């Protein structure tokens, strides 16, 4: 499994409800809950990630 380099989302709040995103692996954007770093990962294609983030505006 590739080594993901997660960074905390700028939308995360100070109450510990955080989303972390890794974009350092080609063709994959990985998302996880920072409260459970060993928990499940959501893996998206960069295109799907771009469509998702564009829909948030």
N, C-alpha and C positions, 0 to 999 in steps of 0.2 A: 504494500500500500504506500502511496506517495506521502511524503512529509508535508503536511499543510502548515502554512505560516499564517495563523489566524490573527486578525486585528479586530478590535471592538468597533462596532458600528457607531457612527456619530449620532445616530438616533437613540442610542441606549441611554437609560436614565440612571440617576445616582442611587436608586433603590435596589440596584442589583439585577434589574430586569434587562439583560444585555444579549444582543445578538452579535456573534462574531463571524467574520467572513474571511475566507482564504481565496486569493486569486493568483497564487504563485505556481500552480500546476497547470500546464497547458491543457486547454479544452475542458477544464473543470472549474466551477466556482462552488466551493464548499461552505455550508452555513451550519452553525451549531449554536446551542444555548450555552452561554458562558457559565451558568450555574451547574451544568452537567457536561464538562469538557470530554469525559469518556463516554458520553451517551451517543445517541444516533446522530448521523450527519445527513444533511440534505445536500445532494450533489445535483447541480444544474449545469447545462451548457452555458457558455458565455452569452449566447444569443437569448436563451430563456431568461438569464439573469438581467440582461439589458431590458428585455420586454417587461419583466417584473418591476424593476426599479423605475422605468419610465411611467408605469401605471400608477405610481405613488404620487406623482406631481399633481 
